Amino acid sequence: MPGVERNSKIASLLERHSKRVEQMAPPPVEGVLTRMVGLTLEAAGCQAAVGDRVDVLGNDGARIEAEVVGFSGDRLYLMPTGDIHGLKPNARVVPRTGAEMVAVGPHLLGRIIDGAGTALDGLGQIACDERIRLTGMPINPLSRQPIEEPLDVGVRAINSLLTVGRGQRIGLFAGSGVGKSVLLGMMARYTSADVIVVGLIGERGREVKEFVERILGPQGLKRAIVVATPADNPPLMRLHGAWRATAIAEYFRDQGKSVLLIMDSLTRFAQAQREIGLAIGEAPATKGYPPSVFARLPQLVERAGNGADGRGSITAFYTVLTEGDDQQDPIADAARAILDGHVVLSRRIAEAGHYPAIDIEASISRVMHDVVEQQQFTLARRFKQALSTYQQNRDLIAIGAYHKGSDPRIDAAIALWPNMQNFLQQDLTERVDYNRSLVELGAVIGGAA
């Protein structure tokens, strides 16, 4: 393929240029460790730029990797990527040369790695010849392909009422314990995509094995790459896990593949950046979140989406935790503004035994009108109107205060309610494809006035 050959040539030229720059660059200036407060290290006498990597040499000869996250005067603030036990004052700090790169290639498929790219599945080292930047390369927004076709996610309510477009970035908003991970797993198994990249960022370590074995399964894992940085990882490693998962998705997109990127969760990514920002003295702004958090979120999310002409797409699902089910949580509010739509899961609906617990009234897909036929859009709107009418008059109906014939709209909503409830529920092991979803939507609402 011409596009693949061109990308290989560009990567080869960049690698040769990088090597020449490294040969021409002066030797790195070493420093010493002068202070440690919390997870933050301070080094003096060392010259490095923000984002550069350094090695802190322990007395036992161990090398502890750290990244420059800030500076003040002649002092650098470092954030370690691993365990820092054994460090002592005046430990040597040796800068590395070159920007952080990610090893990518087809050999990643079926593997489970951490934020540093180390294999976690016990299947040996991963041999990848190509390398790309960890933080990605921005795409000219005018060069991106428009979102023009729907993506089948295998979930009836989303396919028909909240249709996702190929290349869309959408958020899954929910509190704890209302089924967002299960819904993500359904979409990971049932979505029609060439490659699935899963980023498990800052979640419980127990969930990694469960997601791989119970949700993805052996067949799903064959076309997937899992990047896992659980909650016990340092904050910088959690950031790197999200960046690495996105970089891997970018690589396959640029190969012309249709990629599904699942990140659980965007909130943990923001909390990791909050830990780093506060540790280096950044002032908290909104509910303890410093301004750098709200700068990092769009930098991560904007890397997903459709590629330039002739390339593939990244359809991304990001889970967003709403603390105390508060939809105005600062991270939820910021994510809602930068994503292309949101699916809200309701605790009230989940407690009623209704799964998936999608609150259709509070959810929206901002690209649905661009990717569906007018007939489907009309049916979906009528379904939502009937659902909203019933919910607004639910108390009157429940206590028998509403009298049949008083309002034709309410009468129609009451007649449709049982079928609408059945339509919105779906068993975890059931896959409902896009075409079947539309047929069943028409069966529920097509004949309603």
C-alpha positions as CSV (number, residue, x, y, z in Angstrom):
1,M,0.0,0.0,0.0
2,P,1.4,3.4,-0.9
3,G,0.3,5.0,2.3
4,V,2.1,2.3,4.4
5,E,5.3,2.7,2.3
6,R,5.1,6.5,2.7
7,N,4.7,6.2,6.5
8,S,7.6,3.7,6.7
9,K,9.9,6.1,4.7
10,I,8.9,9.0,6.9
11,A,9.6,7.0,10.1
12,S,13.0,5.9,8.7
13,L,13.9,9.5,7.9
14,L,12.8,10.7,11.3
15,E,14.9,8.0,13.0
16,R,18.0,8.8,11.0
17,H,17.5,12.5,11.8
18,S,17.1,11.8,15.5
19,K,20.3,9.8,15.5
20,R,22.2,12.6,13.8
21,V,20.8,15.1,16.3
22,E,21.8,12.8,19.2
23,Q,25.4,12.6,17.7
24,M,25.7,16.4,17.4
25,A,24.2,17.2,20.8
26,P,26.5,17.9,23.7
27,P,26.8,15.2,26.4
28,P,24.0,15.4,29.0
29,V,24.8,17.4,32.2
30,E,24.3,15.3,35.2
31,G,23.0,16.5,38.5
32,V,22.2,15.3,42.0
33,L,19.0,14.5,44.0
34,T,18.5,17.2,46.6
35,R,15.0,16.7,47.9
36,M,12.0,14.4,47.9
37,V,8.5,15.6,49.0
38,G,5.8,13.0,48.6
39,L,6.2,11.6,45.1
40,T,8.1,14.5,43.8
41,L,11.9,14.6,43.4
42,E,14.1,17.7,43.1
43,A,17.4,17.7,41.3
44,A,20.0,20.4,41.1
45,G,22.8,20.9,38.5
46,C,20.9,18.8,35.9
47,Q,19.9,20.2,32.5
48,A,16.8,18.8,30.9
49,A,13.6,20.0,29.3
50,V,10.0,19.4,30.6
51,G,9.0,16.0,29.3
52,D,12.6,14.6,29.1
53,R,13.4,11.3,30.9
54,V,16.2,10.9,33.5
55,D,17.7,8.0,35.4
56,V,18.2,8.4,39.1
57,L,20.9,6.1,40.3
58,G,20.4,4.4,43.6
59,N,23.2,3.4,45.9
60,D,22.6,-0.3,45.1
61,G,23.1,0.5,41.4
62,A,19.5,0.4,40.5
63,R,18.2,2.9,37.9
64,I,14.9,4.6,38.7
65,E,13.3,6.2,35.7
66,A,11.7,9.7,36.2
67,E,10.3,12.4,34.0
68,V,10.8,16.2,34.2
69,V,7.4,17.7,35.0
70,G,8.5,21.2,36.0
71,F,11.4,23.5,37.1
72,S,12.1,26.4,39.4
73,G,15.3,28.3,38.9
74,D,18.1,25.8,38.6
75,R,16.1,23.0,40.1
76,L,14.1,20.3,38.2
77,Y,11.0,18.6,39.5
78,L,10.9,14.9,38.7
79,M,8.1,12.4,38.9
80,P,9.2,8.7,39.1
81,T,7.5,6.1,36.9
82,G,8.2,3.3,39.4
83,D,9.1,2.4,42.9
84,I,11.5,4.9,44.7
85,H,12.4,2.9,47.7
86,G,16.2,3.0,48.4
87,L,16.8,6.5,47.1
88,K,19.2,8.7,49.2
89,P,20.2,12.3,49.1
90,N,22.8,13.3,46.5
91,A,21.9,10.3,44.2
92,R,23.2,10.9,40.6
93,V,20.6,12.1,38.1
94,V,21.5,11.3,34.5
95,P,19.4,12.8,31.7
96,R,18.5,10.6,28.7
97,T,18.6,11.8,25.1
98,G,15.7,11.8,22.6
99,A,11.9,12.1,23.1
100,E,9.9,9.2,24.5
101,M,8.9,6.9,21.7
102,V,6.4,4.0,21.7
103,A,7.2,0.6,20.0
104,V,4.3,-0.3,17.7
105,G,3.4,-3.0,15.2
106,P,1.1,-6.0,14.5
107,H,2.9,-8.1,17.1
108,L,1.0,-6.1,19.8
109,L,-2.3,-7.7,18.9
110,G,-3.4,-10.2,21.5
111,R,-1.0,-8.8,24.1
112,I,-1.4,-7.1,27.5
113,I,1.2,-4.4,28.4
114,D,1.7,-1.8,31.1
115,G,2.2,2.0,30.6
116,A,5.9,1.5,29.9
117,G,5.2,-1.1,27.2
118,T,6.3,-4.1,29.3
119,A,4.4,-7.3,28.7
120,L,2.2,-8.4,31.6
121,D,0.8,-11.6,30.1
122,G,3.9,-13.7,30.6
123,L,4.2,-14.4,26.8
124,G,7.7,-12.9,26.5
125,Q,9.1,-9.7,25.0
126,I,7.1,-8.0,22.2
127,A,9.2,-7.5,19.1
128,C,8.1,-4.2,17.4
129,D,10.4,-2.5,14.8
130,E,8.4,0.8,14.4
131,R,8.3,3.7,16.8
132,I,6.1,6.7,17.2
133,R,5.9,9.6,19.6
134,L,4.2,8.8,22.9
135,T,2.3,12.1,22.9
136,G,1.4,11.9,19.2
137,M,1.4,14.3,16.3
138,P,-1.5,16.8,15.9
139,I,-3.7,16.5,12.8
140,N,-4.8,19.6,10.9
141,P,-8.5,19.7,11.7
142,L,-9.3,20.6,8.1
143,S,-7.5,17.4,7.0
144,R,-9.7,15.0,9.0
145,Q,-12.3,13.0,7.2
146,P,-15.9,13.9,8.2
147,I,-17.9,11.4,10.2
148,E,-20.4,9.9,7.7
149,E,-21.2,6.3,8.5
150,P,-22.7,4.7,11.6
151,L,-20.8,2.2,13.7
152,D,-22.5,-1.0,14.9
153,V,-21.8,-1.4,18.6
154,G,-24.1,-4.3,19.2
155,V,-26.3,-2.6,21.8
156,R,-29.9,-2.0,20.7
157,A,-30.5,1.3,22.6
158,I,-27.3,2.9,21.4
159,N,-27.6,1.7,17.8
160,S,-31.1,3.0,17.3
161,L,-31.5,6.0,19.6
162,L,-27.9,7.2,20.2
163,T,-26.2,6.1,17.0
164,V,-22.5,6.3,17.1
165,G,-20.5,7.4,14.0
166,R,-17.3,5.8,12.9
167,G,-14.6,8.2,14.3
168,Q,-16.8,9.7,17.0
169,R,-15.5,10.4,20.6
170,I,-18.2,9.6,23.1
171,G,-18.3,9.5,26.9
172,L,-19.9,7.0,29.2
173,F,-21.0,8.9,32.3
174,A,-21.8,7.1,35.4
175,G,-21.3,6.8,39.2
176,S,-19.7,3.7,40.7
177,G,-21.5,0.4,40.4
178,V,-24.1,1.1,37.8
179,G,-22.7,-1.1,35.0
180,K,-20.4,1.1,32.9
181,S,-17.7,-1.6,32.7
182,V,-20.2,-4.2,31.7
183,L,-21.5,-2.0,29.0
184,L,-18.0,-1.3,27.8
185,G,-17.4,-5.0,27.6
186,M,-20.5,-5.6,25.5
187,M,-19.3,-2.9,23.0
188,A,-15.8,-4.4,23.0
189,R,-17.1,-7.8,22.1
190,Y,-19.8,-6.7,19.6
191,T,-18.5,-3.6,17.9
192,S,-17.5,-4.1,14.3
193,A,-13.9,-2.8,14.3
194,D,-10.6,-4.2,12.9
195,V,-8.6,-3.5,16.1
196,I,-9.6,-2.8,19.7
197,V,-7.3,-0.9,22.0
198,V,-8.3,-1.0,25.7
199,G,-6.8,1.4,28.2
200,L,-7.5,0.4,31.8
201,I,-6.3,3.5,33.6
202,G,-6.2,3.8,37.4
203,E,-8.9,1.2,38.0
204,R,-8.8,-1.8,40.3
205,G,-6.1,-4.4,39.5
206,R,-8.6,-7.2,39.9
207,E,-10.6,-5.8,36.9
208,V,-7.7,-6.3,34.5
209,K,-7.9,-10.1,34.5
210,E,-11.7,-10.1,34.6
211,F,-11.9,-7.8,31.6
212,V,-9.5,-9.9,29.6
213,E,-10.9,-13.3,30.5
214,R,-14.6,-12.8,31.0
215,I,-15.4,-9.8,28.9
216,L,-13.0,-9.9,25.9
217,G,-12.4,-13.7,25.9
218,P,-9.9,-15.5,23.8
219,Q,-11.6,-14.5,20.5
220,G,-11.9,-10.8,21.4
221,L,-8.3,-10.7,22.6
222,K,-7.0,-11.8,19.2
223,R,-7.8,-8.4,17.7
224,A,-7.2,-6.4,20.9
225,I,-4.3,-4.7,22.7
226,V,-4.8,-4.1,26.5
227,V,-2.8,-1.3,28.2
228,A,-3.2,-1.7,32.0
229,T,-2.0,0.8,34.6
230,P,-4.0,0.0,37.8
231,A,-4.5,2.4,40.7
232,D,-1.4,1.3,42.5
233,N,0.8,2.7,39.7
234,P,2.5,6.1,40.1
235,P,0.5,9.0,38.7
236,L,2.9,9.5,35.8
237,M,2.6,5.9,34.8
238,R,-1.2,6.2,34.7
239,L,-0.8,9.2,32.3
240,H,1.6,7.2,30.2
241,G,-0.9,4.3,30.0
242,A,-3.5,6.6,28.5
243,W,-1.0,8.2,26.1
244,R,0.4,4.8,25.1
245,A,-3.1,3.3,24.4
246,T,-3.9,6.3,22.3
247,A,-0.6,6.2,20.4
248,I,-1.1,2.5,19.6
249,A,-4.6,3.4,18.3
250,E,-3.1,6.2,16.2
251,Y,-0.6,3.7,14.6
252,F,-3.3,1.3,13.5
253,R,-5.5,4.2,12.3
254,D,-2.7,5.4,10.1
255,Q,-2.5,1.9,8.6
256,G,-6.0,2.4,7.4
257,K,-7.7,0.3,10.1
258,S,-11.0,0.9,11.9
259,V,-10.0,1.2,15.5
260,L,-12.1,1.0,18.6
261,L,-10.4,2.8,21.6
262,I,-11.9,2.1,25.0
263,M,-10.5,4.0,28.0
264,D,-11.6,3.3,31.5
265,S,-11.4,5.9,32.8
266,L,-10.9,9.5,31.7
267,T,-11.5,10.6,35.3
268,R,-8.6,8.6,36.6
269,F,-6.4,10.2,34.0
270,A,-7.5,13.6,35.2
271,Q,-6.9,12.6,38.8
272,A,-3.3,11.4,38.0
273,Q,-2.6,14.8,36.4
274,R,-4.1,16.5,39.5
275,E,-1.7,14.6,41.7
276,I,1.3,15.7,39.6
277,G,0.1,19.3,39.4
278,L,-0.5,19.7,43.1
279,A,2.8,17.9,44.0
280,I,4.9,20.5,42.0
281,G,3.1,23.4,43.6
282,E,0.4,24.2,41.0
283,A,-2.5,26.1,42.6
284,P,-5.9,24.2,42.7
285,A,-8.7,25.9,40.7
286,T,-11.9,23.9,40.6
287,K,-12.7,21.4,43.4
288,G,-9.0,20.8,43.9
289,Y,-8.2,20.3,40.2
290,P,-5.4,22.6,38.9
291,P,-5.6,24.3,35.4
292,S,-3.2,21.8,33.9
293,V,-5.9,19.0,34.2
294,F,-8.3,20.9,31.9
295,A,-5.5,21.5,29.4
296,R,-4.5,17.8,29.4
297,L,-8.0,16.4,28.7
298,P,-8.5,17.9,25.2
299,Q,-4.9,17.1,24.3
300,L,-5.7,13.4,24.9
301,V,-9.2,13.3,23.5
302,E,-8.4,15.2,20.3
303,R,-5.9,12.6,19.2
304,A,-8.8,10.2,18.6
305,G,-11.2,10.5,15.7
306,N,-10.9,10.1,11.9
307,G,-7.5,10.4,10.3
308,A,-6.6,12.4,7.2
309,D,-7.8,11.4,3.8
310,G,-7.0,7.8,2.9
311,R,-6.5,6.7,6.5
312,G,-8.6,4.9,9.0
313,S,-10.5,6.0,12.1
314,I,-10.5,5.8,15.9
315,T,-13.9,5.6,17.5
316,A,-13.3,6.2,21.2
317,F,-15.4,5.5,24.3
318,Y,-14.2,7.2,27.5
319,T,-15.8,6.4,30.9
320,V,-16.3,9.4,33.1
321,L,-17.0,8.9,36.8
322,T,-19.5,11.3,38.3
323,E,-18.8,11.7,42.0
324,G,-22.0,11.2,43.9
325,D,-23.9,10.9,40.6
326,D,-23.3,14.6,40.1
327,Q,-23.4,15.4,36.4
328,Q,-21.9,18.8,37.2
329,D,-18.7,17.3,38.5
330,P,-15.9,19.5,37.0
331,I,-14.3,16.6,35.1
332,A,-17.7,15.4,33.8
333,D,-18.6,18.9,32.8
334,A,-15.2,19.4,31.0
335,A,-15.5,16.0,29.2
336,R,-19.0,16.7,28.1
337,A,-17.8,19.9,26.4
338,I,-15.0,18.3,24.4
339,L,-16.6,14.9,23.5
340,D,-18.9,14.3,20.5
341,G,-21.7,12.9,22.7
342,H,-22.4,11.2,26.0
343,V,-24.3,8.2,27.3
344,V,-25.5,8.6,30.8
345,L,-26.1,5.6,33.1
346,S,-28.6,6.2,35.8
347,R,-28.4,4.7,39.3
348,R,-32.2,4.9,39.6
349,I,-32.7,2.8,36.5
350,A,-30.0,0.3,37.6
351,E,-31.6,-0.1,41.0
352,A,-34.8,-1.1,39.2
353,G,-33.0,-4.0,37.6
354,H,-33.0,-2.4,34.2
355,Y,-29.8,-3.1,32.2
356,P,-28.1,-1.5,30.5
357,A,-29.2,1.4,32.7
358,I,-29.0,4.1,30.0
359,D,-30.9,7.3,30.7
360,I,-32.1,8.1,27.1
361,E,-33.4,11.5,28.1
362,A,-30.0,12.7,29.4
363,S,-27.9,11.1,26.6
364,I,-27.1,12.4,23.2
365,S,-25.0,11.6,20.1
366,R,-24.0,14.8,18.4
367,V,-23.3,13.2,15.1
368,M,-26.4,11.0,14.8
369,H,-28.2,13.4,12.4
370,D,-25.2,13.1,10.0
371,V,-24.9,9.3,9.9
372,V,-28.5,8.0,9.9
373,E,-31.4,8.1,7.5
374,Q,-34.3,10.6,8.1
375,Q,-36.7,7.8,8.8
376,Q,-34.6,6.5,11.7
377,F,-34.1,10.0,13.0
378,T,-37.8,10.6,13.0
379,L,-38.6,7.2,14.8
380,A,-35.9,7.9,17.4
381,R,-37.3,11.4,18.1
382,R,-40.8,10.0,18.5
383,F,-39.5,7.3,20.8
384,K,-37.8,9.9,23.0
385,Q,-40.9,12.1,23.0
386,A,-43.1,9.2,24.2
387,L,-40.6,8.2,26.8
388,S,-40.3,11.8,28.1
389,T,-44.0,12.2,28.2
390,Y,-44.5,9.1,30.3
391,Q,-41.6,10.0,32.7
392,Q,-43.1,13.6,33.2
393,N,-46.5,12.1,34.2
394,R,-45.2,9.0,35.9
395,D,-46.4,10.0,39.4
396,L,-49.9,10.9,38.2
397,I,-50.2,7.6,36.4
398,A,-48.8,5.6,39.4
399,I,-51.4,6.9,41.9
400,G,-54.3,6.7,39.4
401,A,-54.8,10.5,39.2
402,Y,-54.6,10.5,35.4
403,H,-57.8,9.6,33.6
404,K,-57.6,8.0,30.2
405,G,-58.7,10.3,27.4
406,S,-57.5,13.5,29.1
407,D,-54.4,13.8,26.8
408,P,-53.8,11.8,23.6
409,R,-50.1,12.1,24.0
410,I,-50.1,10.6,27.5
411,D,-52.5,7.8,26.4
412,A,-50.1,6.9,23.6
413,A,-47.1,6.9,26.0
414,I,-48.9,4.6,28.4
415,A,-49.8,2.2,25.6
416,L,-46.1,2.2,24.4
417,W,-44.5,2.0,27.8
418,P,-44.2,-1.8,28.3
419,N,-42.7,-2.2,24.8
420,M,-40.4,0.7,25.2
421,Q,-39.1,-0.8,28.5
422,N,-38.5,-4.2,26.8
423,F,-36.8,-2.5,23.9
424,L,-34.3,-0.6,26.1
425,Q,-33.2,-3.8,28.1
426,Q,-30.7,-6.2,26.7
427,D,-29.0,-9.3,28.1
428,L,-25.2,-9.1,28.5
429,T,-24.7,-12.1,26.2
430,E,-27.1,-10.9,23.5
431,R,-25.8,-9.0,20.5
432,V,-28.2,-6.9,18.5
433,D,-26.8,-5.6,15.3
434,Y,-27.5,-2.3,13.7
435,N,-30.1,-3.5,11.2
436,R,-32.0,-5.5,13.7
437,S,-32.0,-2.6,16.1
438,L,-33.8,-0.4,13.5
439,V,-36.3,-3.1,12.7
440,E,-37.2,-3.5,16.4
441,L,-37.4,0.3,16.8
442,G,-39.8,0.5,14.0
443,A,-41.9,-2.3,15.5
444,V,-42.2,-0.4,18.8
445,I,-42.8,3.1,17.6
446,G,-43.6,2.9,13.9
447,G,-47.4,2.6,14.2
448,A,-47.7,5.2,17.0
449,A,-49.4,8.5,16.3
